[in-house]
Amino acid sequence: MEVNKQALGARIRELRKSHNMSMESLAEKVGASGKSTINSWEKGVTKPRPKFLSKLSEVLGVEKEFLEFGSPEQYIKSVVLDDFFSDASRLDGPFREYLKVRYPDYDQLVGSLRAGVENDYEKKYGYFWSEDINLFEQFYIDASKAEKDGLSKLLADYISSNSDSIIRLLGDSVYGRDELIIERVIEMLIFDGSYPDFKGKSNKIKNYLRSFMEQSFMEQSSTIIGPGRKNFDETYKRISNLWAGELSERKILDHTYESLLMGILSDTMERIKELDNDHAKKVSKLDDLD
């Protein structure tokens, strides 16, 4: 991974100050030409040559890799986010699948990240901005970036929570092992997504049901039909009146059963939410005991 000169400089400055050392003193100890050289390093204008990096690590009491890349956790996070934002990201797919397990409203989460961009476009270009093909294409780019930026924060949190496990899996030093870091994180995401706890399993089922219901043509009809959808005769009668003269008897029959199916799915969703609430209460009681 390429060294970020500004981040490297910030670490040199922080470590120098933590040792109560002036720029002049540090320059003398590492054999640099003077204060101006240290100042240039700390501002990220230039990068210390390898021999100076070795001397800096010795004088400041840290590994050379720490100066270049930060802590092991910071390094892992940088490698992971670099991959996540790349066009050929290997992490994007596994991480999104993991989020669908961890977040009961994954689609709403993604939608909310894009909604802010949509509102900005409406304020800037007016209500009919989407009819301009060039604006719409730019919106897609900006909305996708906003989505990535939002999800990257969740990915960074995931790395922070699991950095010890990742470091343990890597064994030796994490620095310079970018491909292996990505492979280990993917393995963890797949495992966490495939073998979730109760909350994760519940979220996964709810997301699947919600996705199916949102894609179903009968969702709107079911809403119009209301509570009577549980009764075949009443549901059939309402759909017949709703689509009179437009659909064949077979289509009306299919839509009736689709509506009944939607009713069952809605009831199932409510039952799962009741289980979620009951589970959360009992977990909270256990936590209080601890």
C-alpha positions as MATLAB code, in Angstrom:
seq = 'MEVNKQALGARIRELRKSHNMSMESLAEKVGASGKSTINSWEKGVTKPRPKFLSKLSEVLGVEKEFLEFGSPEQYIKSVVLDDFFSDASRLDGPFREYLKVRYPDYDQLVGSLRAGVENDYEKKYGYFWSEDINLFEQFYIDASKAEKDGLSKLLADYISSNSDSIIRLLGDSVYGRDELIIERVIEMLIFDGSYPDFKGKSNKIKNYLRSFMEQSFMEQSSTIIGPGRKNFDETYKRISNLWAGELSERKILDHTYESLLMGILSDTMERIKELDNDHAKKVSKLDDLD';
ca = [
       0.000    0.000    0.000;
       1.258    3.476   -0.870;
       2.465    5.623    2.023;
       0.347    8.691    2.748;
       2.866   11.513    3.275;
       0.455   13.678    5.278;
      -0.432   10.830    7.661;
       3.244    9.884    7.991;
       4.124   13.484    8.821;
       1.340   13.717   11.408;
       2.671   10.605   13.173;
       6.216   11.994   13.236;
       4.933   15.250   14.721;
       2.809   13.509   17.387;
       5.634   11.194   18.422;
       8.177   14.034   18.511;
       5.903   16.072   20.777;
       5.185   13.065   22.994;
       8.951   12.842   23.570;
       9.119   16.596   24.333;
      11.579   16.964   21.498;
      12.118   20.067   19.346;
      12.491   19.866   15.572;
      16.130   20.880   15.931;
      16.778   18.114   18.457;
      15.087   15.451   16.304;
      17.024   16.586   13.230;
      20.281   16.241   15.155;
      19.420   12.770   16.487;
      18.475   11.328   13.069;
      21.212   13.124   11.129;
      18.924   15.355    9.098;
      20.140   18.725    7.804;
      18.052   20.779   10.207;
      14.658   22.002   11.402;
      13.436   22.727    7.862;
      13.780   19.062    6.909;
      11.737   17.891    9.905;
       9.156   20.591    9.181;
       8.889   19.395    5.572;
       8.343   15.805    6.733;
       5.752   16.752    9.343;
       3.759   18.841    6.862;
       3.747   15.977    4.369;
       5.608   17.968    1.742;
       8.380   15.390    1.484;
       8.857   11.840    2.750;
      11.907   10.667    4.727;
      14.264    8.453    2.759;
      14.613    4.825    4.011;
      17.757    5.540    6.064;
      15.988    8.404    7.860;
      12.864    6.291    8.453;
      15.032    3.703   10.181;
      16.644    6.383   12.373;
      13.264    7.968   13.146;
      11.807    4.633   14.254;
      14.831    4.077   16.483;
      14.769    7.550   18.044;
      10.976    7.705   18.437;
      10.698    4.128   19.717;
       8.290    2.660   17.148;
       8.440    0.248   14.233;
       9.259    1.732   10.826;
       5.967    0.297    9.520;
       4.062    2.180   12.209;
       5.537    5.466   10.993;
       4.588    4.648    7.410;
       1.136    3.169    7.916;
      -0.026    3.677   11.498;
      -1.161    0.939   13.882;
      -1.989   -2.577   12.586;
      -5.697   -1.715   12.889;
      -5.241    1.511   10.901;
      -3.289   -0.370    8.250;
      -5.936   -3.086    7.926;
      -8.671   -0.464    7.736;
      -6.826    1.407    4.963;
      -6.294   -1.770    2.938;
      -9.936   -2.804    3.324;
     -11.373    0.608    2.420;
      -9.033    0.923   -0.577;
     -10.485   -2.343   -1.890;
     -14.067   -1.361   -1.041;
     -13.812    1.842   -3.107;
     -12.038    0.209   -6.053;
     -13.903   -0.599   -9.265;
     -12.957   -4.271   -8.944;
     -13.762   -4.536   -5.225;
     -13.778   -8.054   -3.778;
     -15.286   -6.871   -0.492;
     -18.325   -4.983   -1.767;
     -20.514   -8.044   -2.373;
     -19.691   -9.993    0.820;
     -20.046   -6.856    2.963;
     -23.484   -5.999    1.547;
     -24.650   -9.567    2.177;
     -23.371   -9.291    5.734;
     -25.266   -6.005    6.218;
     -28.499   -7.672    5.118;
     -28.084  -10.039    8.045;
     -27.118   -7.378   10.589;
     -29.618   -4.673    9.602;
     -33.375   -5.404    9.511;
     -33.977   -2.451    7.153;
     -31.008   -2.773    4.819;
     -32.910   -1.467    1.784;
     -34.129    1.527    3.770;
     -30.578    2.118    5.014;
     -29.248    2.249    1.447;
     -32.239    4.317    0.311;
     -31.670    6.901    3.032;
     -28.042    7.334    1.959;
     -29.180    8.140   -1.577;
     -32.223   10.200   -0.536;
     -30.089   13.101    0.696;
     -28.534   13.450   -2.765;
     -31.981   13.301   -4.391;
     -33.236   16.116   -2.134;
     -30.180   18.217   -2.974;
     -30.831   17.758   -6.689;
     -34.484   18.754   -6.294;
     -33.510   21.927   -4.406;
     -30.829   22.823   -6.944;
     -32.489   21.860  -10.221;
     -36.214   21.783   -9.469;
     -38.858   19.092   -9.295;
     -38.355   17.725  -12.839;
     -34.562   17.377  -12.725;
     -34.792   13.624  -13.405;
     -36.177   14.284  -16.891;
     -32.779   15.666  -17.913;
     -30.768   12.595  -18.937;
     -27.414   14.250  -18.203;
     -28.545   15.309  -14.735;
     -29.955   11.857  -14.086;
     -26.671   10.190  -15.040;
     -24.752   12.574  -12.768;
     -27.259   11.914   -9.986;
     -26.631    8.184  -10.295;
     -22.884    8.792   -9.905;
     -23.339   11.129   -6.911;
     -25.934    8.884   -5.234;
     -23.730    5.817   -5.661;
     -20.822    7.713   -4.091;
     -23.007    8.798   -1.148;
     -24.087    5.190   -0.682;
     -20.481    3.975   -0.735;
     -19.360    6.678    1.687;
     -22.128    5.772    4.129;
     -21.486    2.038    3.940;
     -17.725    2.573    4.266;
     -18.303    3.999    7.760;
     -20.090    0.780    8.725;
     -17.239   -1.252    7.206;
     -14.696    0.780    9.195;
     -16.705    0.059   12.370;
     -16.704   -3.650   11.500;
     -12.912   -3.632   11.128;
     -12.484   -1.772   14.429;
     -14.666   -4.330   16.222;
     -12.838   -7.294   14.680;
      -9.270   -6.013   14.282;
      -7.914   -8.281   17.032;
      -9.383  -11.345   15.311;
      -8.015  -10.276   11.920;
      -4.532   -9.675   13.363;
      -4.658  -13.060   15.109;
      -5.669  -14.784   11.865;
      -2.776  -13.146   10.018;
      -0.264  -14.353   12.579;
       2.878  -12.369   11.795;
       3.022   -8.648   10.978;
       0.028   -7.354    9.023;
       2.047   -4.824    7.036;
       2.481   -5.559    3.342;
       0.052   -8.485    3.374;
      -2.782   -6.730    1.567;
      -4.155   -9.678   -0.409;
      -4.217  -11.904    2.653;
      -5.976   -9.187    4.677;
      -8.752   -8.957    2.075;
      -9.114  -12.755    1.981;
      -9.367  -12.986    5.780;
     -11.950  -10.190    6.002;
     -14.050  -11.823    3.262;
     -13.916  -15.135    5.124;
     -15.077  -13.427    8.321;
     -17.918  -11.592    6.545;
     -19.133  -14.802    4.908;
     -18.971  -16.671    8.221;
     -20.750  -13.884   10.140;
     -23.390  -13.723    7.416;
     -23.874  -17.480    7.181;
     -23.953  -18.274   10.890;
     -25.680  -15.301   12.518;
     -27.133  -15.138   16.011;
     -30.905  -14.961   16.567;
     -31.039  -11.255   15.710;
     -29.103  -11.845   12.506;
     -31.340  -14.735   11.450;
     -34.422  -12.678   12.198;
     -33.107   -9.752   10.165;
     -32.231  -12.014    7.257;
     -35.756  -13.462    7.125;
     -37.375  -10.023    7.454;
     -35.243   -8.597    4.668;
     -36.157  -11.502    2.415;
     -39.876  -11.133    3.174;
     -39.742   -7.363    2.736;
     -37.914   -7.681   -0.567;
     -40.447  -10.228   -1.843;
     -43.411   -8.122   -0.740;
     -42.035   -4.931   -2.268;
     -41.495   -6.664   -5.596;
     -44.947   -8.219   -5.608;
     -47.516   -6.627   -7.847;
     -50.183   -7.512   -5.300;
     -48.754   -5.385   -2.493;
     -50.889   -2.373   -3.484;
     -53.998   -4.504   -3.972;
     -53.463   -6.120   -0.586;
     -53.266   -2.703    1.019;
     -56.496   -1.619   -0.656;
     -58.257   -4.837    0.286;
     -57.354   -4.492    3.953;
     -58.204   -6.964    6.738;
     -60.691   -8.875    4.579;
     -57.799  -10.412    2.636;
     -57.727  -13.316    5.118;
     -61.158  -14.474    3.963;
     -61.329  -15.996    0.484;
     -64.902  -15.042   -0.350;
     -64.570  -11.456    0.813;
     -61.174  -11.061   -0.863;
     -62.410  -12.570   -4.139;
     -65.417  -10.255   -4.119;
     -63.309   -7.138   -3.519;
     -60.783   -8.016   -6.217;
     -63.608   -8.820   -8.671;
     -65.062   -5.352   -8.048;
     -61.627   -3.736   -8.242;
     -60.710   -5.322  -11.606;
     -64.202   -5.767  -13.084;
     -64.067   -6.016  -16.874;
     -60.281   -5.769  -16.967;
     -59.151   -9.262  -15.885;
     -60.243  -12.804  -16.685;
     -61.720  -15.049  -13.994;
     -58.416  -16.951  -13.826;
     -56.449  -13.740  -13.242;
     -58.911  -12.642  -10.538;
     -58.551  -16.051   -8.865;
     -54.720  -15.796   -8.974;
     -54.783  -12.265   -7.582;
     -57.095  -13.398   -4.794;
     -54.648  -16.068   -3.679;
     -51.721  -13.697   -4.104;
     -53.508  -11.287   -1.805;
     -54.117  -14.040    0.744;
     -50.443  -14.950    0.504;
     -49.492  -11.327    1.145;
     -51.703  -11.387    4.220;
     -49.876  -14.440    5.551;
     -46.498  -12.808    4.896;
     -47.595   -9.599    6.636;
     -48.782  -11.595    9.641;
     -45.486  -13.494    9.664;
     -43.558  -10.220    9.602;
     -45.521   -8.979   12.617;
     -44.922  -12.226   14.511;
     -41.172  -12.002   13.860;
     -41.167   -8.409   15.153;
     -42.938   -9.593   18.318;
     -40.239  -12.255   18.778;
     -37.551   -9.590   18.222;
     -39.038   -7.362   20.928;
     -39.401  -10.253   23.374;
     -35.825  -11.386   22.690;
     -34.475   -7.832   23.164;
     -36.230   -7.487   26.529;
     -34.828  -10.769   27.836;
     -31.330   -9.916   26.590;
     -31.581   -6.564   28.355;
     -32.488   -8.302   31.622;
     -29.478  -10.602   31.289;
     -27.225   -7.620   30.618;
     -28.552   -5.901   33.750;
     -27.667   -8.987   35.797;
     -24.101   -8.860   34.500;
];
